[in-house]
Amino acid sequence: MGHGRDIYGSGDISNLTLWRVDLRIGAIWFLLALFWARLLLHCLARLPYTPVWVVLCFAIGYISSHYVLLPWSIQPGMCAAAFLYLGYLAKKYDVLGFVKRFPCIWAIAFVVWAVDIMFFGGMSMAINNYGSRPVLAVIGSIAGTLCVIGISQLIDRVPALGSVLSSIGQASLAILCVHLIEDNVLPWQMYLGTLRMAFPQVPLVLLSFIVRLPIDLCGAFLLYYVPVIREWFYPQLAKRNAWNLAVETR
């Protein structure tokens, strides 16, 4: 059963898989989806009328996932290609600069984001389920992304805090993977039950965060010093090594 899950790479439980998959692969499903999204967008960018192909790619991925869920997050990747393309267009036409010139857009984005949260109908991008209001989910995600960027820019005005969060962000993939390992290996139900009895006044979610975060940070720190493997989790190291190699060969 476990091997079927690992081979299928399903990010969520669904009865539309080609064969029965009782367990999901976990949060790393998005790495498979991102792989397909970047590959597809790279190919579509070489075609004329790229926006049309991107929309068609999204439509095929979204509609087909209502009938059958293919392995390896292929269909979520087809939909994700559209979001990547939007990000590319936003950078190309300096959308962020435009928003800075008209600050009222931040307020509008925040309202749209808040409305989307209020009317949230559930979703799972791992299987292309955008909830009962898919259009609102897509628009809300774009507005939410814009708001997060704005909040990040405000945080950057506090250099110390911005530097710490930037370092954590660069290690986010390593932290996520360590978290997935400790989540599956350690008997958290027993541990958190004991902690809940010891600290009944503290919310269980907060207890879990306080206990797990140091483990995940320590694990990510150790991964940083594992030769070869560390470059999988810290792409900036791979770029730095490639740069050093290029300099040495000149």
Rosetta silent file (secondary structure, phi, psi, omega in degrees, C-alpha in Angstrom):
SEQUENCE: MGHGRDIYGSGDISNLTLWRVDLRIGAIWFLLALFWARLLLHCLARLPYTPVWVVLCFAIGYISSHYVLLPWSIQPGMCAAAFLYLGYLAKKYDVLGFVKRFPCIWAIAFVVWAVDIMFFGGMSMAINNYGSRPVLAVIGSIAGTLCVIGISQLIDRVPALGSVLSSIGQASLAILCVHLIEDNVLPWQMYLGTLRMAFPQVPLVLLSFIVRLPIDLCGAFLLYYVPVIREWFYPQLAKRNAWNLAVETR
SCORE:     score description
SCORE:     0.000 S_00000001
   1 L     0.000  -45.634 -179.240    0.000    0.000    0.000 S_00000001
   2 H   -63.374  -38.919  179.762    2.756    2.398    0.946 S_00000001
   3 H   -66.258  -36.675  176.978    4.659    1.641   -2.261 S_00000001
   4 H   -61.044  -38.401  178.351    1.512    2.364   -4.316 S_00000001
   5 H   -65.964  -46.266 -175.897    1.270    5.749   -2.641 S_00000001
   6 H   -65.539  -40.089  179.902    4.951    6.552   -3.215 S_00000001
   7 H   -68.343  -39.824 -177.043    4.865    5.481   -6.864 S_00000001
   8 H   -73.530  -31.607  179.500    1.647    7.365   -7.551 S_00000001
   9 L    63.998   35.723 -177.971    2.823   10.533   -5.823 S_00000001
  10 L   -77.154  129.524 -179.129   -0.738   11.539   -4.940 S_00000001
  11 L   -83.268  -12.252 -179.555   -0.942   14.743   -2.961 S_00000001
  12 L  -155.439  162.980  179.238   -4.416   13.998   -1.606 S_00000001
  13 L   -75.506  134.429  179.548   -6.898   11.171   -1.238 S_00000001
  14 L  -152.672  147.059  176.087   -9.129   10.658   -4.268 S_00000001
  15 L   -93.618   12.766 -178.626  -11.345    7.920   -5.675 S_00000001
  16 L  -106.179    6.046  178.917  -10.383    8.953   -9.212 S_00000001
  17 E   -69.005  158.386 -177.468   -6.868    7.478   -9.202 S_00000001
  18 L   -66.395  -30.073  170.765   -6.005    4.788  -11.767 S_00000001
  19 L  -140.219  166.933 -173.139   -5.607    2.308   -8.930 S_00000001
  20 L   -64.790  126.379  176.566   -6.471    2.430   -5.257 S_00000001
  21 L  -128.550  109.244 -173.218   -4.230    4.786   -3.287 S_00000001
  22 L   -88.586  -16.126 -177.552   -5.121    4.922    0.398 S_00000001
  23 L  -128.376  152.166  178.386   -2.437    7.349    1.556 S_00000001
  24 L   -99.931  157.090 -176.085   -1.153   10.640    0.220 S_00000001
  25 L   -74.958  -18.952  179.532    2.470   11.483   -0.352 S_00000001
  26 L   102.988 -168.765 -171.004    2.231   14.625    1.777 S_00000001
  27 L   -65.291  -17.623 -177.959    3.125   18.261    1.255 S_00000001
  28 L   -76.040    4.450  176.138    5.971   17.545   -1.162 S_00000001
  29 H   -56.038  -30.945 -173.911    3.382   16.877   -3.884 S_00000001
  30 H   -69.462  -20.867  177.297    3.922   20.465   -4.970 S_00000001
  31 H   -68.421  -40.836  174.426    7.521   19.693   -5.984 S_00000001
  32 H   -63.185  -45.365 -179.734    6.231   17.245   -8.591 S_00000001
  33 H   -61.872  -41.611 -179.875    3.607   19.763   -9.689 S_00000001
  34 H   -65.892  -35.920  176.490    6.210   22.524   -9.913 S_00000001
  35 H   -59.633  -50.571 -179.261    8.449   20.290  -12.024 S_00000001
  36 H   -65.405  -38.555 -178.302    5.669   19.693  -14.565 S_00000001
  37 H   -62.673  -45.561 -179.182    4.573   23.339  -14.456 S_00000001
  38 H   -68.112  -38.896  179.031    8.037   24.660  -15.265 S_00000001
  39 H   -64.659  -45.629 -179.612    8.578   22.039  -17.951 S_00000001
  40 H   -64.659  -44.878 -178.370    5.239   22.769  -19.597 S_00000001
  41 H   -64.669  -36.566  177.120    5.656   26.535  -19.424 S_00000001
  42 H   -60.231  -40.268  178.965    9.137   26.255  -20.919 S_00000001
  43 H   -72.993  -42.710 -177.843    7.629   24.398  -23.882 S_00000001
  44 H   -67.509  -29.232 -179.380    4.559   26.641  -24.221 S_00000001
  45 L   -67.078  -18.587 -179.932    6.690   29.785  -24.161 S_00000001
  46 L   -87.391   -7.371 -178.082    8.263   28.674  -27.443 S_00000001
  47 L   -95.050  152.441  173.009    4.892   28.504  -29.201 S_00000001
  48 L   -68.055  153.918 -179.288    3.036   31.409  -30.842 S_00000001
  49 L    56.623   49.951 -177.821    0.053   32.722  -28.882 S_00000001
  50 H   -52.961  -44.321 -179.702    1.519   31.498  -25.601 S_00000001
  51 H   -56.441  -37.240 -179.928   -1.357   32.874  -23.437 S_00000001
  52 H   -64.916  -42.900  179.758   -3.852   30.764  -25.399 S_00000001
  53 H   -66.878  -36.935  179.004   -1.814   27.606  -24.852 S_00000001
  54 H   -65.224  -44.539  177.873   -1.409   28.364  -21.156 S_00000001
  55 H   -62.856  -41.298  179.137   -5.170   28.798  -20.718 S_00000001
  56 H   -64.309  -39.755  178.143   -5.771   25.580  -22.669 S_00000001
  57 H   -61.621  -44.793  177.780   -3.237   23.762  -20.508 S_00000001
  58 H   -61.343  -45.849 -176.931   -5.013   24.959  -17.363 S_00000001
  59 H   -62.504  -44.016 -179.796   -8.419   23.955  -18.735 S_00000001
  60 H   -64.346  -44.116  179.519   -7.283   20.451  -19.704 S_00000001
  61 H   -63.350  -41.273 -177.039   -5.621   19.897  -16.328 S_00000001
  62 H   -71.577  -48.196 -175.806   -8.615   21.199  -14.398 S_00000001
  63 H   -69.718  -43.853 -177.113  -11.381   19.448  -16.360 S_00000001
  64 H   -64.358  -30.172 -178.475   -9.605   16.103  -16.761 S_00000001
  65 L   -70.352  -10.948  175.674   -8.919   15.891  -13.008 S_00000001
  66 L   -82.982   -9.258 -178.327  -12.691   15.684  -12.466 S_00000001
  67 L  -116.576  -36.198  177.993  -12.736   12.347  -14.303 S_00000001
  68 L  -152.544  141.670  178.856   -9.373   10.739  -13.586 S_00000001
  69 E  -107.391  110.336 -178.747   -6.405   11.697  -11.404 S_00000001
  70 L   -75.807  157.890 -179.106   -3.117   10.924  -13.115 S_00000001
  71 L   -73.690  169.117  172.097    0.004   10.073  -11.090 S_00000001
  72 L    63.211   25.232  175.079    2.934   12.345  -10.183 S_00000001
  73 L    56.895   34.865 -179.248    0.843   15.518   -9.841 S_00000001
  74 H   -64.742  -47.524 -177.405    0.773   16.029  -13.603 S_00000001
  75 H   -68.733  -42.230  172.634   -2.623   17.740  -13.672 S_00000001
  76 H   -58.364  -34.096  176.798   -1.911   20.090  -10.741 S_00000001
  77 H   -66.028  -36.755  177.778    1.262   20.977  -12.631 S_00000001
  78 H   -63.044  -39.399  177.748   -0.791   21.802  -15.731 S_00000001
  79 H   -73.289  -37.479 -178.418   -2.873   24.227  -13.684 S_00000001
  80 H   -65.441  -25.586  178.472    0.155   25.606  -11.866 S_00000001
  81 H   -58.298  -34.148  179.245    1.697   26.564  -15.212 S_00000001
  82 H   -66.860  -39.296  179.352   -0.938   29.302  -15.486 S_00000001
  83 H   -69.002  -38.495  176.012    0.054   30.756  -12.111 S_00000001
  84 H   -62.851  -39.055 -179.537    3.718   30.674  -13.062 S_00000001
  85 H   -67.057  -38.950  175.763    2.885   32.465  -16.280 S_00000001
  86 H   -61.032  -40.544  177.244    0.973   35.146  -14.380 S_00000001
  87 H   -63.728  -39.518  177.313    4.039   35.636  -12.204 S_00000001
  88 H   -62.458  -45.051  179.440    6.211   35.954  -15.299 S_00000001
  89 H   -65.343  -38.848  179.904    3.876   38.562  -16.809 S_00000001
  90 H   -62.004  -39.118  178.232    3.713   40.473  -13.519 S_00000001
  91 H   -72.861  -41.273 -177.863    7.486   40.735  -13.456 S_00000001
  92 H   -61.943  -41.405 -176.964    7.785   41.540  -17.150 S_00000001
  93 L  -101.185   15.032  174.534    5.311   44.427  -16.988 S_00000001
  94 L    50.848   53.041  179.228    6.370   45.589  -13.515 S_00000001
  95 H   -61.681  -37.330 -179.721    2.961   45.117  -11.927 S_00000001
  96 H   -63.423  -39.083  176.979    4.464   45.623   -8.493 S_00000001
  97 H   -64.320  -38.148  177.649    5.794   49.025   -9.530 S_00000001
  98 H   -63.884  -43.004  179.409    2.344   49.954  -10.805 S_00000001
  99 H   -63.588  -37.525  179.407    0.764   48.926   -7.507 S_00000001
 100 H   -63.431  -32.776 -179.902    3.282   51.037   -5.597 S_00000001
 101 H   -75.246  -21.392  179.293    2.218   54.079   -7.598 S_00000001
 102 L  -128.082   81.052 -174.377   -1.416   53.449   -6.696 S_00000001
 103 L   -57.204  -22.388 -179.686   -1.469   52.322   -3.027 S_00000001
 104 H   -60.869  -22.427  179.442   -5.267   51.947   -3.069 S_00000001
 105 H   -63.850  -33.301  177.712   -4.723   48.675   -4.963 S_00000001
 106 H   -60.362  -43.777 -179.519   -3.260   47.183   -1.765 S_00000001
 107 H   -63.699  -42.499  179.234   -6.527   47.928    0.032 S_00000001
 108 H   -62.714  -43.867  179.841   -8.590   46.418   -2.781 S_00000001
 109 H   -61.764  -39.836 -179.673   -6.420   43.292   -2.789 S_00000001
 110 H   -65.437  -40.560  179.353   -6.796   42.953    0.977 S_00000001
 111 H   -63.963  -44.766  178.835  -10.600   43.222    0.743 S_00000001
 112 H   -61.321  -42.168  178.995  -10.714   40.582   -2.017 S_00000001
 113 H   -62.156  -45.561 -179.829   -8.449   38.336    0.043 S_00000001
 114 H   -63.223  -41.723  178.639  -10.630   38.788    3.139 S_00000001
 115 H   -62.627  -41.226  179.399  -13.819   38.057    1.162 S_00000001
 116 H   -63.289  -38.381  177.944  -12.244   34.908   -0.238 S_00000001
 117 H   -66.356  -42.668 -178.767  -11.348   33.777    3.291 S_00000001
 118 H   -63.013  -38.803 -176.679  -14.868   34.501    4.548 S_00000001
 119 L  -103.593   24.446 -178.501  -16.517   32.513    1.756 S_00000001
 120 L   -59.148  124.801 -176.939  -13.874   29.796    1.617 S_00000001
 121 L  -108.222   19.352 -178.722  -15.502   26.616    0.313 S_00000001
 122 L    81.373  145.103  178.841  -12.601   24.251    0.826 S_00000001
 123 L  -163.715  160.712  174.001   -9.998   23.330   -1.772 S_00000001
 124 E  -149.446   99.556 -179.494   -7.112   21.017   -2.536 S_00000001
 125 H   -64.917  -18.752 -179.748   -4.752   22.125   -5.269 S_00000001
 126 H   -62.766  -27.289  177.963   -3.098   18.694   -5.001 S_00000001
 127 H  -124.352   22.201  177.968   -6.053   17.238   -6.930 S_00000001
 128 L    59.220   34.873  174.468   -7.186   20.438   -8.691 S_00000001
 129 E   -98.472  105.801 -177.451  -10.159   20.899   -6.399 S_00000001
 130 L   -97.335   21.420  174.085  -10.682   24.662   -6.159 S_00000001
 131 L    80.328 -170.313 -177.681  -13.731   24.381   -3.929 S_00000001
 132 L   -76.603  -15.537  178.996  -17.310   25.425   -4.489 S_00000001
 133 L  -129.761   72.656 -174.151  -16.242   28.855   -5.808 S_00000001
 134 H   -59.859  -37.668  179.971  -13.218   28.192   -8.052 S_00000001
 135 H   -64.351  -44.875  178.406  -13.190   31.665   -9.649 S_00000001
 136 H   -63.651  -36.096  179.947  -13.174   33.336   -6.237 S_00000001
 137 H   -63.942  -43.054 -179.475  -10.445   30.934   -5.108 S_00000001
 138 H   -67.392  -48.325  179.849   -8.195   31.878   -8.035 S_00000001
 139 H   -62.905  -42.095  179.650   -8.820   35.622   -7.708 S_00000001
 140 H   -63.582  -36.174  179.092   -8.418   35.416   -3.935 S_00000001
 141 H   -66.385  -38.558  178.170   -5.114   33.581   -4.275 S_00000001
 142 H   -66.658  -44.573  178.445   -3.748   36.308   -6.549 S_00000001
 143 H   -63.647  -41.050  178.777   -4.946   39.033   -4.175 S_00000001
 144 H   -63.723  -40.589  177.618   -3.517   37.119   -1.205 S_00000001
 145 H   -61.003  -43.277  178.732   -0.163   36.754   -2.930 S_00000001
 146 H   -61.762  -40.842  179.270   -0.076   40.498   -3.568 S_00000001
 147 H   -65.461  -41.530  179.067   -0.872   41.163    0.093 S_00000001
 148 H   -62.551  -39.564  176.963    1.868   38.805    1.271 S_00000001
 149 H   -62.208  -43.400  178.653    4.352   40.639   -0.963 S_00000001
 150 H   -62.964  -42.944  178.264    3.234   43.944    0.548 S_00000001
 151 H   -63.115  -39.380  179.443    3.566   42.592    4.095 S_00000001
 152 H   -63.504  -38.556  178.644    7.033   41.267    3.222 S_00000001
 153 H   -66.762  -35.540  175.962    8.088   44.695    1.992 S_00000001
 154 H   -65.983  -40.545  179.162    6.926   46.215    5.275 S_00000001
 155 H   -64.068  -34.304 -179.467    8.940   43.621    7.209 S_00000001
 156 L   -63.898  -17.785  177.329   12.014   44.489    5.138 S_00000001
 157 L   -72.012  -14.425  172.869   11.922   47.947    6.689 S_00000001
 158 L  -106.264   93.329 -169.919   13.098   46.255    9.891 S_00000001
 159 H   -52.412  -43.722 -176.528   16.499   44.972    8.655 S_00000001
 160 H   -63.235  -46.938 -179.291   17.148   42.495   11.478 S_00000001
 161 H   -66.714  -42.432  179.287   13.742   40.839   11.193 S_00000001
 162 H   -61.429  -39.335 -179.773   13.842   40.861    7.409 S_00000001
 163 H   -66.144  -41.599 -179.908   17.281   39.217    7.390 S_00000001
 164 H   -64.874  -47.793 -178.845   16.179   36.427    9.748 S_00000001
 165 H   -65.957  -32.754  177.516   13.009   35.677    7.786 S_00000001
 166 H   -65.374  -41.571  178.610   14.964   35.764    4.516 S_00000001
 167 H   -65.222  -41.351  177.920   17.381   33.141    5.824 S_00000001
 168 H   -64.401  -39.486  179.067   14.495   30.973    6.997 S_00000001
 169 H   -61.940  -39.048  179.056   12.839   31.382    3.604 S_00000001
 170 H   -67.521  -23.092  179.544   15.958   30.140    1.803 S_00000001
 171 L  -101.570   10.322 -172.515   15.871   27.048    4.021 S_00000001
 172 H   -61.563  -36.880 -179.976   12.100   26.528    3.709 S_00000001
 173 H   -66.455  -42.469  177.833   12.377   23.436    1.494 S_00000001
 174 H   -64.020  -41.556  179.070   14.767   21.753    3.919 S_00000001
 175 H   -62.471  -43.011  179.931   12.518   22.684    6.859 S_00000001
 176 H   -61.691  -46.754 -177.029    9.477   21.263    5.071 S_00000001
 177 H   -67.190  -38.605  176.025   11.159   17.957    4.258 S_00000001
 178 H   -63.829  -40.723  178.754   12.501   17.552    7.801 S_00000001
 179 H   -60.947  -41.660  179.807    9.007   18.297    9.105 S_00000001
 180 H   -63.668  -36.833 -179.878    7.508   15.590    6.895 S_00000001
 181 H   -68.578  -49.795 -178.183   10.025   13.057    8.211 S_00000001
 182 H   -68.311  -26.937  178.726    9.497   13.838   11.892 S_00000001
 183 H   -68.597  -33.594 -178.532    5.740   13.955   11.347 S_00000001
 184 H   -89.479  -24.999 -173.309    5.765   10.384   10.016 S_00000001
 185 H   -93.295  -43.896 -174.817    8.440    8.929   12.295 S_00000001
 186 L   -83.336  144.491  179.778    7.753   10.350   15.750 S_00000001
 187 L   -80.140   75.495 -172.827    4.656    9.287   17.764 S_00000001
 188 H   -67.821  -28.620  178.932    3.196   12.775   17.970 S_00000001
 189 H   -60.549  -40.627  178.395   -0.222   11.659   19.130 S_00000001
 190 H   -70.754  -45.651 -178.081    1.319   10.330   22.325 S_00000001
 191 H   -62.780  -48.638 -177.163    3.701   13.274   22.769 S_00000001
 192 H   -68.697  -31.650  175.219    1.101   15.956   22.135 S_00000001
 193 H   -62.769  -40.717  178.029   -1.395   14.152   24.372 S_00000001
 194 H   -66.498  -42.971  179.374    1.124   14.278   27.221 S_00000001
 195 H   -65.642  -36.390  179.916    1.880   17.945   26.552 S_00000001
 196 H   -63.912  -37.161  177.843   -1.830   18.756   26.419 S_00000001
 197 H   -70.201  -34.226 -178.769   -2.260   17.272   29.893 S_00000001
 198 H   -77.270  -32.888 -178.715    0.746   19.229   31.181 S_00000001
 199 L  -129.605   69.171 -175.891   -0.318   22.529   29.601 S_00000001
 200 L   -65.492  -21.005 -177.459   -4.126   22.399   29.223 S_00000001
 201 L   -82.678  -11.633 -178.282   -4.370   26.189   28.938 S_00000001
 202 L   -96.697  128.877  178.838   -2.202   26.306   25.787 S_00000001
 203 L   -55.998  142.977 -176.556   -3.941   25.572   22.424 S_00000001
 204 H   -61.416  -37.148  179.247   -2.843   22.272   20.913 S_00000001
 205 H   -61.939  -42.525  179.732   -1.859   23.923   17.616 S_00000001
 206 H   -66.985  -40.348  177.370    0.459   26.303   19.459 S_00000001
 207 H   -59.863  -46.100  179.846    1.961   23.457   21.486 S_00000001
 208 H   -60.454  -42.657  179.969    2.645   21.499   18.319 S_00000001
 209 H   -64.165  -45.207 -177.255    4.303   24.517   16.703 S_00000001
 210 H   -63.232  -38.576 -177.263    6.485   25.260   19.736 S_00000001
 211 H   -78.538  -40.087 -173.162    7.705   21.670   19.999 S_00000001
 212 H   -80.976  -33.818 -175.095    8.193   20.906   16.319 S_00000001
 213 H   -56.875  -47.504  178.279    9.784   24.110   15.082 S_00000001
 214 H   -59.712  -37.081  178.719   13.125   23.610   16.919 S_00000001
 215 H   -63.690  -45.405 -178.587   13.323   20.045   15.587 S_00000001
 216 H   -66.015  -40.336  179.891   12.692   21.194   12.025 S_00000001
 217 H   -66.921  -41.142  178.612   15.177   24.066   12.276 S_00000001
 218 H   -65.080  -41.844  178.500   17.873   21.807   13.717 S_00000001
 219 H   -63.065  -42.315  178.228   17.267   19.222   10.997 S_00000001
 220 H   -64.771  -36.693  178.352   17.478   21.876    8.275 S_00000001
 221 H   -63.787  -41.553  179.578   20.697   23.184    9.849 S_00000001
 222 H   -67.830  -38.450  178.330   22.222   19.692    9.730 S_00000001
 223 H   -60.454  -30.311 -178.794   21.157   19.197    6.097 S_00000001
 224 L   -61.574  -25.642 -175.359   23.103   22.334    5.227 S_00000001
 225 L  -106.377   10.531  176.398   26.338   20.535    6.114 S_00000001
 226 L   -91.686  115.828 -177.523   25.687   17.219    4.339 S_00000001
 227 L   -56.357  147.564  177.796   27.825   17.145    1.153 S_00000001
 228 L    68.531  -58.507 -176.851   26.014   16.817   -2.194 S_00000001
 229 L   -60.460  -35.718 -176.211   22.581   16.372   -0.581 S_00000001
 230 H   -61.156  -27.216 -179.379   22.590   19.924    0.751 S_00000001
 231 H   -72.018  -18.072  174.946   22.539   21.323   -2.780 S_00000001
 232 H   -69.709  -34.123 -174.054   19.127   19.681   -3.306 S_00000001
 233 H   -99.428  -18.974 -179.054   17.646   21.750   -0.509 S_00000001
 234 L  -125.546   81.735 -176.817   19.708   24.925   -0.846 S_00000001
 235 H   -55.978  -27.486 -179.247   19.759   25.902   -4.556 S_00000001
 236 H   -63.520  -27.912  177.545   21.795   28.996   -3.726 S_00000001
 237 H   -70.384  -41.204  178.082   24.708   26.702   -2.859 S_00000001
 238 H   -61.998  -41.734  178.452   24.487   24.996   -6.255 S_00000001
 239 H   -65.094  -39.970  179.908   24.511   28.390   -7.969 S_00000001
 240 H   -65.102  -41.668  179.334   27.468   29.497   -5.862 S_00000001
 241 H   -65.982  -39.625  178.298   29.412   26.326   -6.703 S_00000001
 242 H   -64.183  -39.112  178.209   28.613   26.722  -10.402 S_00000001
 243 H   -65.023  -44.495  179.676   29.833   30.335  -10.274 S_00000001
 244 H   -63.255  -39.391  178.982   33.061   29.350   -8.512 S_00000001
 245 H   -65.791  -39.764  178.732   33.651   26.585  -11.043 S_00000001
 246 H   -63.984  -38.873  179.623   33.109   29.007  -13.925 S_00000001
 247 H   -66.652  -41.165 -177.154   35.580   31.460  -12.411 S_00000001
 248 H   -68.505  -30.768 -176.598   38.192   28.755  -11.863 S_00000001
 249 L   -85.256   -4.986  178.600   37.974   27.491  -15.448 S_00000001
 250 L   -74.517    0.000    0.000   38.550   30.902  -16.967 S_00000001
